[in-house]
């Protein structure tokens, strides 16, 4: 579109027209271009347009210009390396503009620019502006006349009417002089011949969405920003990945990228918008020599270098580890040169306080400049990466300003020897061991994994669960549905020279079919409370470490309270938890727990009761628990048959009431004269009866098992012997 005409009511003489033209020409001449080929990427958003600077390496964004001088949207933006201006398409007025280094827009004179539609896709290369519109074609505009005359009229030419790919941005690769864009519907990457407009499918990026901003760097990496979430992805279109040929910048014979090697890799988190367009100088690296970015310094296999999407943090002046702020680096350091051996010593925020041994707990000291999120990884199998399952030891761990101690558990299969760790501290959550962050610091440290004389044993095995189920009407059998409290758990013991030094208990609350309030606990019979290392022993519920480990303070025995009231985990709308068919569709596991129990050094565990220890339920203090008991609290317990109660149990409750025949002199506890127990322990993931379904009705063979005192029908609990429809099946 030509520039707007002046009002007809104004009369100009020849001298006036010349003077006006000279003034306008002078104004454009003073509109300074960019000083250099800038490293920053530019993002155009909103209407009226706002221009942001984006650090592609970290995702940090800052507003550069909120007023371009046009009350309009600008899209299809590209940077011209030759004259160092940004060019774009004013979608509001359907005209071309260029922007100087202050991001002030100047309207350009054109001829042949279509007026029947707008453009949202474009880029500049070798002083030629390329515009693309699906269904309309590929167009070019020679910008070189502007070098001599900012008022020159530019001619818009249609290269091709073929345009079938649904693009919202495209960009030139400086390695092969080809245009590239990602189809918004499919995530497929296309290459475009700028001389014919012909598209060629390169491959599938593996990502869907609207990629409204695309950028290249000097090496040929293609960065695309997704409107929906602002995530920045990188596609490798470098010389090494383009195929054969002696490729160099400007050499169009570099070949084509292969379909197998164009997967988009998450690179950083940027801003999201429903109106995005991007441009940058493609001949610049994305991180310069004056970088304010901190990189890791582990060996290159650990995703340290920028080429490998290495871990990196933009320095925010607030968030770091240690006593001093880190210095900026242009890349992860070569030859694994430690960061604290160059610049300032800034790798002092993490310290390993205790030895690191397979399966055991270790303490690290952390010094933080402010509060934020800490994530960490350790290469347990020493294969040169942090990508294996179990190698992330902290995930978005909130830490406070100052010094603090954190506990982590070494992988049980960790290899003995020297390995690497990575710690990332940021105001962002969800960081991986690689990729960019807008704040904080990354520290990489070596460590030694030791383990002399260690051995491991599991119950029932390393991956399965055993089931313990309780009837809470003791000493009466009542409905005997054996689902009042159901817990599944497994135990891993770490031994040194035959003595247990750590026990890890992990499991979940399977069901609560009780009207009474019951707690669930685990006793390590044979150990005293004083033999537990309270500094490292801890309990975790649903991924959150509790303030207290659960070690019962009122008992001399080593008793751990998993839940003081299991009824708290009943879901809304369900009278019981995971026992009623009517509630099966809306119920899920509400309590997952881990219990890390560490024994003090030198503890003799020879008298420790064998796994699975002693699980039991008790009456929640302050709640009614049946006629004759009212609110017995901790003094009322139910254990597995022939397991003695704890020191908190009121022995007067063994008064011969109901069906119980407990006799401490004969070591008979918690069963009837017919050997029916109030607690069952089964070495697999047993399916318990539905609510108010008698155990014998659900599992008929249990009667023979009980009557024989456990010598017949040993497999009564297996699912093939259950009555159809009588057991809970989640």
C-alpha positions in Angstrom: 0.0 0.0 0.0 1.3 3.5 -0.8 1.8 6.0 1.9 -1.4 7.9 2.9 -2.2 11.0 0.8 -2.3 14.4 2.4 -5.7 16.2 2.9 -7.0 17.9 -0.2 -7.8 21.1 1.6 -4.1 21.9 2.0 -2.5 23.8 -0.8 1.3 23.3 -1.5 3.5 25.3 -3.7 6.5 23.7 -5.5 8.9 25.0 -2.8 6.6 23.7 -0.1 6.5 20.2 -1.5 10.3 20.0 -1.9 10.8 21.3 1.7 8.3 18.7 3.1 10.0 15.9 1.2 13.4 17.0 2.4 12.2 17.1 6.0 10.6 13.6 5.8 13.8 12.3 4.1 15.9 13.8 6.8 13.7 12.2 9.5 14.1 8.7 8.0 17.8 9.2 7.5 18.2 9.9 11.2 16.3 6.7 12.2 19.4 4.8 13.3 19.7 1.1 12.3 20.9 -1.5 14.8 24.6 -1.0 15.7 25.5 -4.7 15.3 24.0 -8.1 14.4 22.2 -8.5 17.8 22.3 -11.8 19.7 18.9 -11.2 21.3 15.7 -12.5 19.6 12.8 -10.1 19.2 9.2 -11.1 19.9 6.3 -9.1 18.6 3.0 -9.5 20.5 -0.4 -7.9 20.9 -2.3 -5.2 19.1 -1.1 -2.4 19.3 2.2 -4.3 19.0 4.7 -4.6 21.8 8.3 -5.6 21.2 10.1 -7.9 23.7 13.6 -9.1 23.9 14.0 -12.8 24.4 17.1 -14.6 25.5 16.7 -17.9 23.6 19.2 -19.6 25.9 17.2 -19.1 29.0 13.8 -17.8 28.1 14.1 -14.5 29.9 11.9 -11.8 28.4 11.9 -8.0 28.8 9.8 -5.3 27.2 11.8 -3.2 24.8 9.2 -1.0 23.3 5.5 -0.5 24.1 4.9 2.2 21.5 6.3 1.7 18.0 4.5 4.8 16.8 1.8 2.7 15.1 -1.5 1.9 16.6 -1.4 -1.5 14.9 -0.3 -5.1 14.9 3.0 -5.9 13.2 3.7 -9.5 12.0 5.8 -11.4 9.6 8.9 -9.7 11.0 12.5 -10.3 9.8 16.0 -8.8 10.4 18.1 -7.6 7.5 21.8 -8.3 8.2 22.9 -6.0 5.4 21.2 -2.8 6.5 20.5 -3.8 10.1 16.8 -2.9 10.2 13.8 -5.0 11.2 11.0 -5.3 8.6 7.4 -6.3 9.2 3.9 -6.3 7.9 1.4 -3.9 9.5 -1.7 -6.2 9.6 -4.0 -3.4 10.7 -3.2 -1.1 7.8 -1.9 -3.7 5.3 1.4 -2.0 4.6 5.1 -2.7 5.1 7.1 -1.1 7.8 10.7 -1.1 9.0 11.8 -0.6 12.6 15.0 1.1 13.8 17.1 0.2 16.9 14.6 2.0 19.1 11.8 -0.2 17.6 10.1 2.8 16.0 8.1 1.9 12.9 8.4 3.7 9.6 5.9 3.1 6.8 7.4 2.0 3.5 6.2 2.8 0.0 5.3 -0.2 -2.1 3.7 -1.2 -5.4 2.1 -4.5 -6.1 1.4 -5.3 -2.4 -1.9 -7.4 -2.3 -4.7 -5.5 -0.7 -7.2 -8.3 -0.5 -5.5 -10.2 2.3 -3.0 -9.8 5.1 0.3 -11.5 5.8 1.4 -13.1 9.1 4.5 -15.0 8.0 7.7 -13.6 6.7 11.5 -13.2 7.0 14.4 -11.2 5.5 17.5 -12.7 3.8 20.1 -10.9 1.7 18.1 -7.7 1.6 15.0 -9.5 0.3 11.8 -9.6 2.3 9.8 -12.8 1.9 6.1 -12.9 2.7 4.0 -16.1 2.8 0.3 -16.7 3.1 -1.4 -20.1 2.9 -3.6 -20.3 -0.2 -2.1 -17.0 -1.6 1.5 -17.8 -2.2 5.1 -16.7 -1.6 6.0 -13.0 -2.3 9.3 -11.1 -2.3 10.3 -7.5 -1.8 13.7 -6.2 -2.8 14.8 -3.9 0.0 18.1 -2.7 -1.5 16.6 0.5 -3.0 16.2 1.8 0.6 20.0 2.0 1.0 20.1 5.0 -1.3 16.6 6.4 -0.7 14.4 5.7 2.3 11.5 7.0 0.3 12.0 4.5 -2.6 9.0 2.6 -3.8 9.5 -1.1 -3.3 8.1 -3.6 -5.7 6.3 -6.7 -4.4 6.6 -9.7 -6.6 4.7 -13.0 -6.4 7.2 -15.9 -6.6 4.5 -18.6 -6.5 0.8 -19.0 -5.9 1.4 -22.4 -4.3 1.2 -22.2 -0.5 -0.3 -25.3 1.1 1.4 -25.4 4.5 -0.3 -23.9 7.5 2.4 -21.6 8.9 2.4 -18.7 11.4 6.2 -18.0 11.0 9.1 -19.0 8.9 12.8 -18.3 9.0 16.0 -18.5 6.9 18.7 -20.9 7.8 22.1 -19.2 7.2 23.7 -22.6 6.6 21.8 -23.5 3.5 19.9 -20.4 2.5 16.6 -22.2 2.7 13.4 -21.1 4.4 11.9 -23.4 7.1 8.6 -23.5 9.0 6.6 -25.8 11.2 3.0 -26.7 10.2 0.7 -25.8 13.0 -1.7 -28.7 12.5 0.7 -31.5 12.4 4.1 -30.4 13.8 5.7 -31.3 10.5 8.8 -29.4 9.5 9.0 -28.1 5.9 11.8 -26.6 3.9 10.9 -24.0 1.2 12.9 -23.1 -1.9 13.0 -19.3 -1.9 13.3 -19.1 -5.6 10.2 -21.2 -6.4 8.2 -21.4 -3.2 8.2 -25.2 -3.5 7.8 -26.9 -0.1 9.6 -30.2 0.9 8.7 -32.2 3.9 11.7 -32.7 6.2 10.3 -34.6 9.1 8.2 -34.7 12.2 9.3 -32.4 15.1 7.2 -34.4 17.5 5.4 -31.2 18.8 2.0 -29.8 18.2 0.7 -26.3 18.6 0.9 -22.9 17.0 4.5 -21.9 16.5 4.1 -18.2 16.0 7.8 -17.2 16.3 10.8 -18.9 14.7 14.5 -17.9 14.8 17.8 -19.3 13.5 21.3 -18.9 14.9 24.6 -18.8 13.1 25.2 -22.5 13.5 21.8 -23.4 11.9 19.8 -24.3 15.0 16.1 -23.5 14.5 14.2 -22.2 17.6 10.4 -22.1 17.6 8.2 -20.6 20.3 4.8 -22.1 20.9 2.0 -19.6 21.4 0.0 -21.8 23.8 2.6 -22.1 26.6 5.6 -20.1 25.5 7.9 -23.1 25.4 10.9 -22.7 23.2 12.0 -25.8 21.2 15.2 -26.3 19.3 15.6 -28.2 16.0 19.0 -29.2 14.7 19.4 -27.9 11.2 23.2 -27.4 11.5 25.7 -28.3 8.9 26.3 -31.7 10.6 22.6 -32.5 10.4 21.8 -31.2 7.0 23.4 -34.0 5.1 26.3 -34.1 2.7 28.3 -31.4 1.1 31.0 -28.9 2.0 28.5 -26.6 3.6 29.2 -23.1 4.8 27.2 -20.0 5.4 25.6 -19.0 2.2 26.3 -22.3 0.4 23.0 -23.7 -0.9 24.5 -27.1 -1.6 24.4 -28.2 2.0 21.8 -30.8 1.4 18.6 -31.6 3.3 18.1 -32.5 6.9 16.9 -36.1 7.4 13.5 -36.9 8.8 15.0 -38.9 11.7 17.0 -36.0 13.1 14.6 -33.1 13.4 12.9 -33.8 16.7 12.1 -30.6 18.6 13.9 -30.5 22.0 12.6 -28.4 24.8 15.1 -25.6 25.2 13.6 -23.0 27.5 10.4 -21.5 28.8 9.4 -18.2 27.2 6.3 -16.0 27.2 3.0 -17.2 25.7 0.6 -15.2 23.6 -2.2 -15.7 21.0 -0.3 -13.2 18.8 3.3 -14.1 18.4 5.9 -13.3 15.8 9.7 -13.4 16.0 12.9 -12.2 14.3 16.6 -12.0 15.0 19.9 -11.7 13.2 20.5 -15.2 12.1 24.3 -14.7 11.8 24.7 -14.2 15.6 25.2 -16.8 18.3 22.5 -16.9 20.9 25.1 -16.4 23.7 27.9 -13.9 23.4 31.2 -13.2 25.0 29.5 -10.8 27.5 27.2 -13.5 28.7 25.4 -13.2 32.0 24.5 -17.0 32.0 25.9 -19.6 34.3 26.6 -23.1 32.8 27.5 -26.4 34.4 30.9 -27.9 34.2 30.4 -31.7 34.3 31.8 -33.7 31.4 30.1 -32.9 28.1 28.1 -36.2 28.2 26.0 -34.7 31.0 24.4 -32.0 28.8 26.9 -29.3 29.8 27.6 -27.5 26.5 25.0 -25.2 24.8 25.2 -27.5 21.7 23.9 -30.3 23.9 21.1 -28.1 25.4 23.3 -27.8 28.5 21.9 -26.7 31.9 22.1 -22.9 32.1 20.7 -20.1 34.2 20.5 -16.4 33.5 21.9 -14.5 36.4 19.2 -12.5 38.1 21.3 -10.9 40.8 19.3 -12.5 43.5 19.3 -16.3 43.2 22.4 -18.3 43.6 24.1 -21.0 45.7 27.0 -20.3 48.0 28.6 -17.2 49.4 29.0 -15.2 46.2 27.1 -14.7 43.0 28.3 -16.7 40.0 30.0 -15.1 37.0 28.7 -15.3 33.4 30.0 -17.8 30.8 29.5 -18.1 27.1 29.2 -21.9 27.3 29.9 -24.9 29.5 33.6 -25.0 30.1 35.9 -27.0 27.8 37.7 -30.1 28.9 35.7 -30.3 32.1 37.6 -27.3 33.5 36.0 -26.6 36.8 34.1 -23.3 36.9 35.7 -22.3 40.2 39.1 -22.5 38.6 38.2 -19.6 36.2 36.8 -16.2 37.1 35.5 -16.2 40.7 35.2 -19.2 43.0 31.4 -19.6 42.9 30.9 -23.3 43.2 30.6 -23.4 46.9 26.9 -23.7 47.6 26.7 -27.5 48.0 28.7 -29.7 50.4 28.4 -33.5 51.0 28.4 -33.9 54.8 28.2 -37.6 55.1 29.3 -40.6 53.0 27.2 -41.7 50.1 26.4 -45.4 50.1 23.9 -47.5 48.1 20.5 -47.5 49.7 21.5 -45.3 52.6 20.6 -41.8 53.6 23.1 -38.9 53.2 23.2 -35.3 54.3 24.2 -32.4 52.2 24.7 -28.8 53.3 23.1 -26.1 51.1 23.8 -22.4 51.3 21.2 -20.3 49.4 21.2 -16.5 48.7 17.4 -16.5 48.9 14.5 -18.8 49.0 13.7 -20.9 45.9 13.5 -24.3 44.3 16.3 -26.8 44.3 16.5 -29.8 41.9 19.3 -32.3 41.8 20.6 -35.4 40.0 23.3 -38.0 40.6 24.6 -40.4 38.0 24.2 -43.5 40.1 25.1 -46.0 37.4 28.0 -43.9 36.2 27.0 -44.1 32.5 27.7 -40.4 31.8 24.2 -38.9 32.1 21.5 -38.0 34.5 18.7 -39.5 32.4 18.1 -42.8 34.1 15.2 -43.6 36.4 15.9 -42.7 40.1 18.8 -40.3 39.3 16.8 -37.2 40.3 17.3 -36.9 44.1 15.4 -33.6 44.6 12.6 -32.2 42.5 11.5 -28.6 43.2 12.6 -28.8 46.8 11.7 -25.5 48.4 14.7 -24.2 50.4 15.0 -21.0 52.5 17.7 -18.3 52.5 20.9 -19.3 54.4 22.4 -22.6 55.5 20.4 -25.8 55.8 20.8 -29.5 55.7 18.9 -31.8 53.3 18.7 -35.6 53.3 18.5 -37.9 50.3 18.6 -41.6 49.7 21.3 -43.0 47.5 20.0 -45.4 44.8 20.0 -48.9 46.1 21.8 -50.1 42.9 24.3 -47.2 42.9 27.8 -48.3 41.6 30.7 -47.9 43.9 33.2 -45.3 42.7 33.5 -41.7 41.5 30.5 -40.1 39.7 28.9 -36.6 39.1 26.0 -34.7 40.5 24.1 -31.6 39.3 22.3 -29.1 41.5 20.0 -26.4 40.0 18.6 -23.6 42.1 16.0 -21.3 40.6 12.8 -19.4 41.0 11.4 -21.7 38.3 9.9 -25.1 38.9 9.9 -28.1 36.6 13.5 -27.9 35.5 15.2 -30.9 33.9 18.9 -31.7 34.2 19.3 -29.8 30.9 17.8 -26.7 29.3 17.6 -23.1 30.2 16.3 -21.2 33.3 15.5 -17.5 33.7 17.2 -17.3 37.2 19.6 -19.0 39.6 22.7 -21.1 39.2 23.8 -24.6 38.3 26.5 -26.4 40.3 28.1 -29.7 39.2 30.1 -31.7 41.7 32.0 -35.0 41.8 31.3 -37.4 44.6 32.4 -40.8 45.8 30.0 -43.7 46.3 31.3 -46.1 48.9 29.8 -49.3 50.2 32.1 -51.7 52.0 30.4 -54.7 53.5 26.9 -53.7 52.4 24.1 -56.1 51.5 20.4 -55.7 50.8 17.2 -57.8 51.4 13.6 -57.1 50.5 10.1 -58.1 51.8 8.1 -59.5 50.0 10.4 -58.5 47.1 11.9 -55.4 45.5 8.8 -54.3 43.6 5.7 -56.0 45.0 3.6 -55.3 48.1 2.3 -57.4 50.9 -1.1 -56.7 52.4 -2.1 -56.4 56.0 -5.9 -56.1 56.8 -7.7 -55.5 60.1 -11.1 -56.0 61.7 -11.6 -53.2 64.3 -14.4 -54.7 66.3 -12.0 -56.6 68.6 -12.8 -58.4 70.8 -16.0 -59.0 68.8 -16.0 -60.4 65.3 -19.1 -58.4 64.2 -19.3 -58.3 60.4 -15.8 -59.7 60.0 -15.3 -58.2 56.5 -11.6 -57.6 57.3 -11.4 -54.3 55.5 -11.6 -51.8 58.3 -8.0 -50.8 57.7 -6.1 -52.3 54.8 -2.5 -51.3 54.1 0.0 -52.6 51.4 3.7 -52.1 52.0 7.1 -53.5 51.4 10.4 -53.3 53.2 14.0 -52.9 52.1 16.7 -53.5 54.7 20.3 -52.4 54.2 22.9 -54.4 56.2 26.5 -53.8 56.9 28.4 -57.0 57.9 25.1 -58.7 58.7 23.6 -56.0 60.9 20.7 -53.8 59.8 21.7 -50.2 59.5 18.6 -48.9 57.6 15.1 -50.0 56.9 12.9 -48.4 54.2 9.2 -49.0 54.4 7.0 -47.8 51.5 3.4 -48.5 50.9 -0.1 -47.1 50.7 -3.4 -47.1 52.5 -5.6 -49.6 50.5 -8.9 -49.2 52.3 -10.8 -47.8 55.3 -14.0 -49.7 55.8 -14.5 -48.7 59.4 -17.0 -46.5 61.2 -14.5 -46.1 64.1 -11.4 -44.0 63.9 -8.3 -46.1 63.8 -4.6 -45.2 63.6 -2.0 -47.4 61.8 1.5 -48.0 63.1 4.6 -50.2 62.7 6.7 -51.5 65.6 10.3 -52.6 65.1 10.2 -55.1 68.0 13.6 -55.7 69.5 14.8 -52.1 69.0 14.4 -49.2 71.4 13.6 -45.6 70.5 17.1 -44.5 71.6 18.7 -46.7 68.9 17.1 -44.7 66.1 19.1 -41.9 64.3 16.5 -39.2 64.6 18.6 -36.7 62.5 18.1 -38.7 59.3 15.0 -40.8 60.0 12.0 -39.3 58.2 8.6 -40.0 56.9 7.1 -38.9 53.6 3.4 -38.7 52.8 2.3 -38.2 49.1 5.8 -36.9 48.2 6.0 -34.4 51.1 8.5 -34.9 54.0 6.7 -34.6 57.3 8.1 -32.4 60.1 8.1 -35.4 62.4 9.3 -38.9 61.5 6.4 -40.6 63.3 8.7 -42.1 66.0 6.4 -42.3 69.0 7.8 -40.1 71.8 5.7 -41.8 74.6 7.2 -45.2 74.0 10.6 -46.7 74.8 10.1 -49.2 71.9 10.8 -48.2 68.3 7.2 -47.5 67.2 6.4 -45.5 64.1 2.9 -43.9 63.7 2.0 -43.9 59.9 -1.4 -42.4 60.4 -3.1 -41.4 63.7 -6.5 -41.4 62.0 -7.0 -43.4 58.8 -10.6 -42.2 58.4 -9.2 -38.8 57.3 -8.5 -40.3 53.9 -12.1 -41.2 53.1 -13.1 -39.4 50.0 -16.0 -36.9 49.9 -19.3 -38.6 49.2 -18.1 -42.1 50.3 -19.0 -43.4 53.7 -16.0 -45.7 53.4 -12.8 -45.7 51.5 -12.4 -48.2 48.7 -14.7 -50.9 50.0 -18.1 -50.0 48.4 -19.0 -50.7 44.8 -21.0 -47.5 44.7 -17.9 -45.5 45.4 -15.4 -47.4 43.3 -15.5 -45.1 40.4 -14.6 -42.0 42.4 -12.1 -43.4 44.8 -8.3 -43.4 44.4 -5.4 -44.0 46.8 -5.3 -41.1 49.1 -2.1 -41.9 51.2 1.2 -43.1 49.8 3.9 -43.2 52.4 7.6 -43.8 52.8 9.4 -44.4 56.1 13.2 -44.1 56.2 14.5 -45.6 59.5 18.2 -45.2 60.2 19.9 -46.9 63.1 22.6 -45.2 65.1 26.1 -46.4 64.4 27.0 -49.5 66.4 23.4 -50.5 67.1 23.0 -54.3 67.6 20.0 -55.4 65.6 20.4 -59.1 66.3 17.1 -59.1 68.3 15.2 -57.1 65.7 12.0 -58.9 64.7 12.2 -60.2 61.1 10.4 -58.4 58.3 7.5 -57.5 58.0 7.9 -56.3 61.6 4.8 -55.7 63.6 2.0 -53.8 61.9 -1.0 -52.9 64.1 -4.0 -50.5 64.5 -4.9 -48.5 67.5 -7.9 -46.4 68.6 -7.5 -42.8 67.5 -7.3 -40.7 70.8 -10.5 -38.7 71.5 -12.9 -40.8 69.5 -15.6 -43.4 70.6 -14.5 -47.0 69.9 -17.4 -49.2 71.0 -19.5 -50.0 74.1 -17.3 -50.7 77.2 -14.3 -48.8 75.7 -15.7 -45.4 74.9 -12.5 -43.5 74.0 -9.6 -45.8 74.8 -7.1 -44.1 72.5 -3.6 -45.7 72.4 -4.5 -48.2 75.0 -6.6 -50.2 72.5 -4.7 -52.1 69.8 -5.1 -55.0 67.4 -2.1 -57.0 66.2 -1.5 -60.0 64.0 -2.4 -63.3 65.8 0.0 -64.2 68.5 1.8 -60.8 68.4 2.0 -59.3 71.8 0.7 -55.7 72.2 3.0 -52.7 72.8 3.8 -51.1 76.1 0.9 -48.6 75.5 -1.7 -51.3 75.5 -4.0 -51.6 78.5 -3.6 -55.2 79.7 -6.9 -55.0 81.5 -8.6 -55.1 78.1 -7.7 -58.8 78.0 -10.7 -59.6 80.1 -12.2 -62.4 78.2 -14.8 -60.2 76.5 -16.4 -61.2 73.2 -14.7 -63.9 71.2 -11.1 -63.2 72.1 -9.1 -65.9 73.9 -5.8 -64.0 74.4 -3.6 -65.4 77.1 -0.3 -63.7 77.8 0.9 -66.7 79.8 0.5 -68.9 76.8 1.6 -66.2 74.3 -1.8 -66.4 72.6 -3.0 -63.0 71.3 -5.8 -61.6 69.2 -7.6 -64.6 68.0 -10.8 -66.6 68.7 -11.1 -70.2 70.0 -11.6 -71.2 66.4 -8.3 -69.4 65.4 -10.1 -66.6 63.6 -7.7 -63.5 63.8 -8.5 -59.8 63.8 -5.6 -59.2 61.5 -4.4 -60.9 58.4 -1.0 -60.6 56.7 -0.7 -61.9 53.1 2.4 -61.8 51.0 0.9 -60.4 47.9 -1.5 -57.7 46.8 -4.6 -59.4 48.1 -8.2 -58.3 47.2 -10.1 -57.6 50.3 -13.9 -58.3 50.8 -16.4 -55.5 50.0 -18.1 -53.7 52.8 -20.1 -56.0 55.2 -19.1 -59.1 53.3 -17.9 -61.8 55.7 -14.4 -63.0 55.0 -15.5 -66.6 54.8 -18.3 -65.6 52.3 -15.7 -63.9 50.1 -13.0 -66.6 50.5 -14.8 -69.9 51.5 -11.5 -71.8 51.9 -10.4 -69.5 54.7 -12.6 -71.5 57.1 -10.6 -74.6 56.6 -7.4 -72.7 56.9 -8.4 -71.2 60.2 -9.8 -74.4 61.6 -6.5 -76.2 60.8 -4.5 -73.5 62.5 -2.9 -72.6 59.2 -1.9 -76.1 58.0 -4.5 -76.6 55.3 -5.8 -74.5 52.3 -2.7 -72.4 52.4 -3.6 -70.7 49.2 -7.1 -69.7 50.3 -6.4 -66.0 49.6 -5.7 -66.3 45.9 -8.1 -64.6 43.6 -9.2 -67.8 41.8 -10.7 -69.0 45.1 -12.6 -65.8 45.8 -16.4 -65.6 45.4 -17.2 -63.5 42.3 -18.4 -60.0 43.1 -17.5 -60.3 46.8 -14.1 -58.6 46.7 -13.1 -55.0 46.0 -11.5 -54.6 42.6 -10.3 -51.0 42.0 
